[in-house]
Amino acid sequence: MAREQRPVFYSAARVESYTDAVIAIAATLLVLDLTTTALGTVDSDASLWAALGGMWPNFLSFAISFALLSGLWVIHMTQFRLIARADAVLLWLNNGRLLFIVLIPFTTSLVDEYSEYLAGRILLPINFFLATAMGVATWTWAAAKNGHLLKDDAKAEAAAGGSDGLVALACGAVTIVLAPWIGSWAFLAYVFNAPLSAVIRRRGAGRVESTGHSGG
């Protein structure tokens, strides 16, 4: 009789540390596009300030990408605060997230150099959408099978975490739709991420409370 094979689990702390390191490297690489931008002829303080002022689209792209990359890191930290262990599926889902995260410096540089073209405006929003989607898939898998990879006291938060991910995907989809028309300003759609998530969480808590009262 064949012996039942036990599932293999890995340390969530190792996955978290590796992800932290990759995100930190990606965030650092963002600044390279600023350092490699030619300022042109500078022969006075006034011309230097003028040249730096002319780089405002580069600074805007850098700030937006850094802020959103930081948001991806916060999501990652929040998830792994609740994840107790990892399995092979979660490892590769998280690797998929990192694949799109390390592409962010490249797609950010496309915004700076080719913003007049559709591809230059839309690839960065698509990049962030796919990174977010892989993060949602990572959490969905961890919370599946009655929270088989979550800490025991975190299983009650599984549904809320899933709704937060769907809101982030919706904001990302809106960004992709708007980017061809308004460029990097489309990322303002992510401003609504936290408020919408909070509203959905409150409504969900209200439904649970009303159900509990009616049941009582």
Secondary structure, DSSP 8 states (H G I E B T S, - for coil): ---------EEHHHHHHHHHHHHHHHHHHTTHHHHTS------SHHHHHHHHHTTHHHHHHHHHHHHHHHHHHHHHHHHHHHB-EE-HHHHHHHHHHHHHHHTHHHHHHHHHHHTTSHHHHHHHHHHHHHHHHHHHHHHHHHHHHHHTTB-GGGGGGHHHHHHHHHHHHHHHHHHHHHHHHHGGGGGGGGGGHHHHHHHHHHHHHHHHHHHHHHH-
